[in-house]
Structures are given as structure tokens and as C-alpha cells.
Amino acid sequence: MEKETKIVLAINGEKALYLFKRESPEYTTVEFVVGWIIGCPAIGDYVDGWASGKYFTKLADAVWYLNKKI
């Protein structure tokens, strides 16, 4: 069975940077996601998910995307 962990690492306005880890007996993957906040999480909170997330394998790329002006 796959286990998922989602933790808020940073918040910028209505978007947040999340650590997204998937674990199963066969593999473990770690990604960084920038997505719209659902609810009112704080940095360090475990969350159920986000809206319209963009996935990254490099933390620096995710931080850049979180901070860019849209």
C-alpha cells in the first residue's frame, strides 16, 4: 500500500510550496509542489492536498516558481 506525506514548506500569498513524498515497499519518491492553498495551513503543517499543483524534482526550481510574479 502506498503512503503519501504532504507538508507545507513555505507560503506566498495564496500559493504554497509543499514537500510531497510517496512511499511503498517497492519505491520512495520525493517531489516539491507549488499549488494553491486549501484551507488555512501554516508552515510545517501536514495537509491533505492542494489545488492546481505544479510538480518539481529540484527544490530551487520550485522556490523560483513560488516566488515568480504571475
C-alpha positions as CSV (number, residue, x, y, z in Angstrom):
1,M,0.0,0.0,0.0
2,E,1.3,3.5,-0.9
3,K,1.7,6.1,1.8
4,E,1.7,9.8,0.9
5,T,3.1,12.7,3.1
6,K,2.3,16.3,2.2
7,I,4.0,19.1,4.3
8,V,3.8,22.9,3.8
9,L,7.4,24.3,3.4
10,A,6.6,27.9,2.5
11,I,3.7,30.2,1.8
12,N,3.5,33.1,-0.6
13,G,0.1,34.7,-0.8
14,E,-2.5,32.2,-1.9
15,K,0.2,29.6,-3.0
16,A,2.4,27.3,-1.0
17,L,5.4,25.1,-1.5
18,Y,4.8,21.5,-0.4
19,L,7.0,18.5,0.2
20,F,5.3,15.5,-1.4
21,K,6.7,12.1,-0.5
22,R,5.2,8.8,-1.7
23,E,6.4,5.5,-0.1
24,S,5.6,1.9,-0.9
25,P,7.5,-1.3,-0.3
26,E,9.0,-1.0,-3.8
27,Y,10.0,2.6,-4.0
28,T,10.1,6.1,-2.4
29,T,9.7,9.3,-4.4
30,V,10.1,12.9,-3.2
31,E,8.8,15.9,-5.2
32,F,8.2,19.6,-4.5
33,V,4.8,21.0,-5.4
34,V,3.7,24.6,-5.8
35,G,-0.1,24.8,-5.6
36,W,-3.0,26.9,-4.4
37,I,-3.7,26.6,-0.7
38,I,-6.7,24.7,0.5
39,G,-7.8,25.9,4.0
40,C,-5.5,27.9,6.3
41,P,-2.4,25.8,6.8
42,A,0.8,27.1,8.5
43,I,4.4,26.2,7.6
44,G,5.2,22.7,8.9
45,D,1.6,21.5,8.7
46,Y,0.7,18.2,7.2
47,V,-2.1,18.7,4.6
48,D,-4.4,16.5,2.6
49,G,-3.6,18.3,-0.7
50,W,-3.6,21.5,-2.8
51,A,-5.3,22.8,-5.9
52,S,-3.7,23.0,-9.3
53,G,-0.2,22.0,-8.3
54,K,2.9,22.1,-10.4
55,Y,5.5,19.4,-9.6
56,F,9.3,19.8,-9.4
57,T,12.2,17.5,-8.7
58,K,14.5,20.3,-7.7
59,L,13.8,22.5,-4.7
60,A,15.5,25.5,-6.2
61,D,13.1,25.4,-9.3
62,A,10.1,25.1,-7.0
63,V,11.2,28.1,-4.9
64,W,11.7,30.2,-8.0
65,Y,8.2,29.2,-9.3
66,L,6.6,30.0,-6.0
67,N,8.2,33.5,-5.9
68,K,7.7,34.4,-9.6
69,K,5.1,37.1,-10.4
70,I,2.2,35.8,-12.4
